[in-house]
Amino acid sequence: MAMADNPAVIITGASRGIGRGIALELARSGFDLIINYAGHEQAARQTAQDCVKAGAADGRVVRAEIVQADVGKGSDRERLIDAARQTFGRLNLLINNAGITSINRRDVLEAREDEFDALMAINLKGPYFLSQLAANWFLEQKSDAHSDPRFHPRIVNISSISGYAVSTNRGDYCMAKAALGMMTKVYAARLAEHGITVHEICPGVIDSDMTAPVKEKYDQLFADGFTPIRRWGQPEDVGRAVVGIAQGYLPYSTGETIHVDGGFHVRRL
């Protein structure tokens, strides 16, 4: 790994919303980016262009390439990793962000198995096995005789307050996000001896396409004190938390959950 190279990152589900916010913040920090998308190609292209501009605005020359892949499919996960190998020849950071909400948001007593399986494939199986691919590549890079001594690879999993706050019409989503927390700890314990840290970022209610249908509801909730910080979360709020991890500001921390939720997780009387 040449010392002059920018660090490289794969961000899944990066065409819009939180993934886009993460991409822009990492571009400003000098990362070369693989912008993964499943179906919104034009949005992914726009994000890539905006990342290059964001880096340039901060005096950095960054590359941003788009790669279509459904993280729920094994062959697509391998292709995503291969794209990073072919494009940058290196990987410093994996952001497991891609996810879907509950299909049709059925009550738990009416949930369908096919919809459950479809969600779990993207929201849980995908991150689990993509992390495996990335971790093995990290180990390969660290064993390289010419490895940069500054190479400190990391994995960041984007979960949700739904990992502990129940929604009875999104049971599968809540379960998948809760499982991401345990997955973070499993990988953190396994990879720590190799100098690879793993973190979970737990966003609250973030202003994005996913939350657009409930905007009026949460506008009122925020006004009424739903969270101690009375505003919507923004994608860049999550992005800046990722940058803190990516830049090595938490060197003695792994398996940790970082809440980016306006204080929602704080119990109050």
Stockholm file with secondary structure:
# STOCKHOLM 1.0

chainA/1-269         MAMADNPAVIITGASRGIGRGIALELARSGFDLIINYAGHEQAARQTAQDCVKAGAADGRVVRAEIVQADVGKGSDRERLIDAARQTFGRLNLLINNAGITSINRRDVLEAREDEFDALMAINLKGPYFLSQLAANWFLEQKSDAHSDPRFHPRIVNISSISGYAVSTNRGDYCMAKAALGMMTKVYAARLAEHGITVHEICPGVIDSDMTAPVKEKYDQLFADGFTPIRRWGQPEDVGRAVVGIAQGYLPYSTGETIHVDGGFHVRRL
#=GR chainA/1-269 SS CCTTSCCEEEETTCSSHHHHHHHHHHHHTTCEEEEEESSCHHHHHHHHHHHHHHHHHTTCCCCEEEEECCTTSHHHHHHHHHHHHHHTSCCCEEEECCCCCCGGGCCGGGCCHHHHHHHHIIIIIHHHHHHHHHHHHHHHHHTCTTCCTTCCCEEEEECCGGGTSCCTTCHHHHHHHHHHHHHHHHHHHHHGGGTCEEEEEEECSBCSTTTGGGHHHHHHHHHTTSSSSCSCBCHHHHHHHHHHHHTTSCTTCCSEEEEESTTTTSCCC
#=GC SS_cons         CCTTSCCEEEETTCSSHHHHHHHHHHHHTTCEEEEEESSCHHHHHHHHHHHHHHHHHTTCCCCEEEEECCTTSHHHHHHHHHHHHHHTSCCCEEEECCCCCCGGGCCGGGCCHHHHHHHHIIIIIHHHHHHHHHHHHHHHHHTCTTCCTTCCCEEEEECCGGGTSCCTTCHHHHHHHHHHHHHHHHHHHHHGGGTCEEEEEEECSBCSTTTGGGHHHHHHHHHTTSSSSCSCBCHHHHHHHHHHHHTTSCTTCCSEEEEESTTTTSCCC
//
